[in-house]
C-alpha cells in the first residue's frame, strides 16, 4: 500500500481540476469510496442539504452493468461530506446540467454524478488511464486508484480521527479490518498519545 501525503493530494487535485473525471478522484480522496461506488453514484443518492452521500448502487468492474446495493452489507452506508466536497459536487451538478441542456433528447440520463458528457457511465479502465496521466503531470508518487481510498483513511488517522468513524466511512465489516489494514499508521499515533499525555498531566 502506497499513499500520498497532504502535499501530493493537493498537487494532484490542482492539476486534475480541469479533467472531466475530476469529481471521481476528488470523491475518492474526500470520502474513501471505492471506484465502483463513485462511478455508480446517482444524484438522488446525494443530499446536498444534509451533506450526506448514500451508497446504494455500484458500477461493475468492467463498467457494463449497474449493481443495486454494494460490495457487502456494511458497504451500504452513508458518508458525511465536508464543505469543500459539497462545493465540488455543486460545481459538478452545474456542468452536468449544461451538458444535459446542450445535448437535449440524445443525452442518456442515468442520473450519474460521474459521467461522460453524454450522460453515460465512465469506463473504469479509462478512469485509471486518466489517473496515471494526471499522476505524471502532477509529478506525485505513482499509486493505484484504490490507494486513494487508503490515502483518505491514512490522512484521517494521522489527524487523530477515531478509528471507528473511519471504519464506518470505509464500509468495513468491523473495526478489526480497519485496524489490520492501517496498522502501519498506528505507531506514529502512539507517539502522538504520549505527547498529548504530557499536555494533560502537567
N, C-alpha and C positions, 0 to 999 in steps of 0.2 A: 504494500500500500504506500503510495507516494501522495503527499498532499501539498497544497500551496499555502504560503504564509499570507498575511494580510496584504502585503505589498504586491505580491503576484496576483492575488484576486483582483485588486483594483487596476493593475496594469492590463490584465486580460479584459476586464469589463469595459475599460476605456477604449481599447482597440476594437472590441466587438460591438460597440454601441450601434453602428450603422447596419449591421448584418440583420437579415430578415429572421434569423434564428436566435437573435439576441435574448429574447424572452425565455427560451429554453435553457440557456446557460445561466441566466440570471436566477431563474426559479430553482435550478439545481443547487446553486450556491447559497441561496437565501432560505430554502425550505428543506433541503435534503431529500427531495422527492427523487424517485427512480426515473430513468429515461422514459419508460413506458407509461408511467403515471403522468408525466408532464405532457407527453405527446397525445395522451387521451383526455386531457383536462378540457372540460367544457365551461363556457361562461356561466351556465346555470349551476355549476359546482363552485363558483367563486362568489362570495358575499363581500362586496367591497365596503358595505356599511358596517358589518360585524367583523371585518378584517379577518376572514376565515376562508380557507380552501378545504373542500371535502373531496377525498379520494373515492371515486365511485366507478371509474372506468379507466382501463388502460389500453394502450395500443400494443399489439403483439410484436415480438422481436423482429419479424420480417416486415412489419408495417402494413400488413394486408387486412387485418381484422381488428375491430374494437372488441374488447372483452369486458363484459359487465362485472363489476366487483374489482378485486385487487389480488395481489400475489398470495396473501394469506388473510385470515380473519383479522389479525391485528393490523394489517396494512390498510384496512378500511378505517380511515381516521380523518380527523380534522386538524388542520395546521394553522396556527396563528401567524399572521403576516405583519411584517414591520411596515412603518410608514413609507419607507422608500420602495418597498415591494409593491405596495398599493399604488404608489405614484407610477411605477414602471408598468403595472397592469392597466392603469387608466390610459397611459400613453399608447399601449399596445391596442387597447379597445378602439381608440380613435383611428389607428392605422387600419384595423380590420374593417371598421365601419366605412372608411373611404374606399377600400378595395371592393367591398360588397356593393357599394353605390356605383362605382365606375364599371363593374362587370355586369351589373343588373341580373337578368334571368340566367345567365350562364355561370354565375357564381354558385359553387356547390357548398351549401351551408350545413356543416356538421356541428356548428356552434363551438368550434375549437378555439382555444386561446392561442395555441401554437399551430399555425397552418401556413400553407403556401398562399400566394396572392389570389389563387383560385378557390380557396376555402378547403382544399383537401389536406389530409394529414402529411406532415413531413415524413420523408423516408428516413428511418433510423440510421441507415448506413451513410446517407448524405449528411445527416446532422454530425455524425462522427468525423466525416471528412472535413466538414467546415470547421469543426472543433480543432482538428490538427493544424489546419491552415492558420487559424487565429492564434494558436499557441506559438507558431513560428513568428508571426507578425508581432506579437506582444513580447517575444523573447523571454518566455517563462518556462519553468520546468515542464517537460513532456509527460503528461499524465493521461490516464484513461478517463473517458466520460464518467464512469462510475466513481472515480476518485473525487469528483466534485461533491458527491454525497458525503464521502469521507472527510473532505475539506470542511464542509459545513459543520459536521459533528465535532471534528478536532478543534476548530476555532471556537466553538461554543464551550467545549470542555476547558480550553485554555483560558476562557473568560470567567470560569468558575460557575457555569450554569449547571444546575442539578442534573445528574446522570439520568434520573427517572424522566425528567422533562424531555431530554434529548432522545431517550429511548422511545417515548410516545411520538415525538415528531417524526422519527425514522420509521415507525411502524414495526418495531421489533416485537417479537412474541413475549419476551420478558427482559428484565434489566440485565440478566446474566449475559445475554447475547451482546448487548452494548458494551458491558464491562470487558468481555473477552475480546471483542473487536478493537476496542480503543485502549487496551491495557498499556500500550506504549506511551500514551499521553499522561497516564496517572502518576508516574514518578515525579514529574515536574509539579503536578498538583499537590503532591505530598510536601514538597518544598514550600509551596505557597501556604499550606496549612500551618507549617512551622513558623512562617513569617507572621501570619495572622494571629497566632497564639501570643507572640511577643507584643502585638498591638493590644491584645485583650488583657493579658497579665502584665501589669506594669512592674 
